[in-house]
Amino acid sequence: MVKPSSSSGQQSDRDHEPKYKGVRKRKWGKWVSEIRLPNSRERIWLGSYDTPEKAARAFDAALYCLRGSGAKLNFPDTPPDIAGGRSLSSQEIREVAARFANDEPTSSAAMGDESSAHVENYTSSSSDGWGWRYYRLVVFGFAGF
């Protein structure tokens, strides 16, 4: 008589879990995300999340910051719109990724939230970098001048 291995039950559970790039599940159930910097062994830790979708959205935001609009995202239908993304530091990428992960996929500005619309206007309209600094000041409480 062949004894069934306990790993086959675990394997079938893993087959039903969503698989996103840059996301893995901890033993205790949290989903974590990190990204490797291009042409480097250095990684940016993007955080722990309750769902794989949030972790994948954090990865998408970081990937967008590092690779630009041509990046292959986990959710190509809802790409991040991050002004000045390619010029951000690792810490700034981490913060933007966490914010993007915890936002709903639909923009709050589309739902009539005027304060979000005001911040989005400043982030996307300025090409001189001041829009991004204003955004960091409003959202994160620092401007990084």
DRENGUZA-783453 format. One record per residue (C-alpha): residue number from 0; residue in three letters; x, y, z. Coordinates in steps of 0.02 Angstrom, whole numbers, plus 50000, padded with zeros to 5 digits. Example, Ala and Ser with C-alpha at 12.3 -4.5 7.8 and 13.67 -1.06 7.14 Angstrom:
<atoms>
ATOM     n   res      px      py      pz
ATOM     0   ALA   50615   49775   50390
ATOM     1   SER   50684   49947   50357
</atoms>
This chain:
<atoms>
ATOM     n   res      px      py      pz
ATOM     0   MET   50000   50000   50000
ATOM     1   VAL   50066   50170   49951
ATOM     2   LYS   50058   50302   50083
ATOM     3   PRO   50001   50473   50016
ATOM     4   SER   50128   50608   50052
ATOM     5   SER   50074   50762   50148
ATOM     6   SER   50157   50876   50020
ATOM     7   SER   50030   50832   49885
ATOM     8   GLY   49893   50917   49985
ATOM     9   GLN   50001   51071   50005
ATOM    10   GLN   50043   51071   49820
ATOM    11   SER   49859   51072   49769
ATOM    12   ASP   49829   51220   49886
ATOM    13   ARG   49972   51315   49802
ATOM    14   ASP   49900   51281   49630
ATOM    15   HIS   49743   51378   49675
ATOM    16   GLU   49834   51530   49745
ATOM    17   PRO   49857   51676   49626
ATOM    18   LYS   50034   51693   49560
ATOM    19   TYR   50097   51868   49528
ATOM    20   LYS   50269   51927   49481
ATOM    21   GLY   50367   51995   49629
ATOM    22   VAL   50248   51920   49758
ATOM    23   ARG   50265   51773   49876
ATOM    24   LYS   50171   51705   50025
ATOM    25   ARG   50247   51688   50198
ATOM    26   LYS   50216   51532   50301
ATOM    27   TRP   50099   51628   50416
ATOM    28   GLY   49990   51691   50274
ATOM    29   LYS   50053   51866   50237
ATOM    30   TRP   50092   51914   50058
ATOM    31   VAL   50256   52006   50030
ATOM    32   SER   50331   52098   49883
ATOM    33   GLU   50505   52153   49833
ATOM    34   ILE   50589   52204   49673
ATOM    35   ARG   50767   52194   49611
ATOM    36   LEU   50848   52351   49543
ATOM    37   PRO   50897   52340   49359
ATOM    38   ASN   51075   52280   49327
ATOM    39   SER   51104   52256   49512
ATOM    40   ARG   51088   52127   49650
ATOM    41   GLU   51009   52257   49763
ATOM    42   ARG   50826   52238   49806
ATOM    43   ILE   50693   52358   49866
ATOM    44   TRP   50579   52286   50000
ATOM    45   LEU   50400   52339   49957
ATOM    46   GLY   50313   52273   50112
ATOM    47   SER   50191   52145   50181
ATOM    48   TYR   50009   52143   50128
ATOM    49   ASP   49849   52051   50172
ATOM    50   THR   49810   52001   49993
ATOM    51   PRO   49915   51947   49844
ATOM    52   GLU   49831   52081   49739
ATOM    53   LYS   49893   52221   49852
ATOM    54   ALA   50069   52150   49850
ATOM    55   ALA   50059   52138   49659
ATOM    56   ARG   50000   52319   49646
ATOM    57   ALA   50150   52373   49752
ATOM    58   PHE   50263   52277   49633
ATOM    59   ASP   50179   52359   49482
ATOM    60   ALA   50208   52534   49553
ATOM    61   ALA   50391   52497   49589
ATOM    62   LEU   50415   52417   49418
ATOM    63   TYR   50336   52569   49335
ATOM    64   CYS   50456   52683   49430
ATOM    65   LEU   50606   52579   49376
ATOM    66   ARG   50558   52531   49197
ATOM    67   GLY   50433   52663   49142
ATOM    68   SER   50270   52643   49048
ATOM    69   GLY   50334   52497   48943
ATOM    70   ALA   50348   52381   49094
ATOM    71   LYS   50255   52216   49096
ATOM    72   LEU   50137   52239   49243
ATOM    73   ASN   50035   52114   49342
ATOM    74   PHE   49882   52223   49309
ATOM    75   PRO   49908   52306   49139
ATOM    76   ASP   49728   52371   49138
ATOM    77   THR   49761   52483   49289
ATOM    78   PRO   49937   52552   49268
ATOM    79   PRO   50005   52672   49398
ATOM    80   ASP   50017   52856   49352
ATOM    81   ILE   50171   52912   49448
ATOM    82   ALA   50248   53077   49397
ATOM    83   GLY   50437   53079   49402
ATOM    84   GLY   50441   52893   49436
ATOM    85   ARG   50607   52857   49351
ATOM    86   SER   50701   52984   49457
ATOM    87   LEU   50645   52922   49629
ATOM    88   SER   50758   52852   49764
ATOM    89   SER   50733   52676   49834
ATOM    90   GLN   50645   52748   49988
ATOM    91   GLU   50528   52852   49880
ATOM    92   ILE   50488   52702   49769
ATOM    93   ARG   50446   52601   49926
ATOM    94   GLU   50328   52737   49989
ATOM    95   VAL   50242   52762   49821
ATOM    96   ALA   50222   52573   49801
ATOM    97   ALA   50141   52558   49973
ATOM    98   ARG   50021   52700   49934
ATOM    99   PHE   49975   52628   49764
ATOM   100   ALA   49950   52454   49838
ATOM   101   ASN   49829   52516   49970
ATOM   102   ASP   49729   52626   49850
ATOM   103   GLU   49579   52552   49765
ATOM   104   PRO   49608   52509   49581
ATOM   105   THR   49484   52644   49528
ATOM   106   SER   49539   52823   49558
ATOM   107   SER   49459   52911   49705
ATOM   108   ALA   49455   53068   49599
ATOM   109   ALA   49333   52982   49482
ATOM   110   MET   49219   52956   49632
ATOM   111   GLY   49210   53142   49669
ATOM   112   ASP   49346   53159   49802
ATOM   113   GLU   49405   53336   49770
ATOM   114   SER   49561   53328   49878
ATOM   115   SER   49628   53179   49780
ATOM   116   ALA   49590   53268   49617
ATOM   117   HIS   49687   53419   49680
ATOM   118   VAL   49840   53314   49724
ATOM   119   GLU   49831   53217   49559
ATOM   120   ASN   49831   53382   49462
ATOM   121   TYR   49991   53435   49547
ATOM   122   THR   50076   53268   49519
ATOM   123   SER   50037   53248   49336
ATOM   124   SER   50042   53427   49273
ATOM   125   SER   50216   53484   49321
ATOM   126   SER   50369   53432   49223
ATOM   127   ASP   50491   53534   49328
ATOM   128   GLY   50485   53417   49478
ATOM   129   TRP   50388   53537   49590
ATOM   130   GLY   50227   53440   49564
ATOM   131   TRP   50305   53283   49636
ATOM   132   ARG   50379   53380   49782
ATOM   133   TYR   50209   53455   49819
ATOM   134   TYR   50132   53281   49811
ATOM   135   ARG   50260   53212   49934
ATOM   136   LEU   50229   53360   50049
ATOM   137   VAL   50040   53334   50047
ATOM   138   VAL   50037   53144   50051
ATOM   139   PHE   50191   53094   50149
ATOM   140   GLY   50223   53253   50250
ATOM   141   PHE   50394   53290   50174
ATOM   142   ALA   50453   53368   50013
ATOM   143   GLY   50633   53306   49999
ATOM   144   PHE   50703   53471   49936
</atoms>
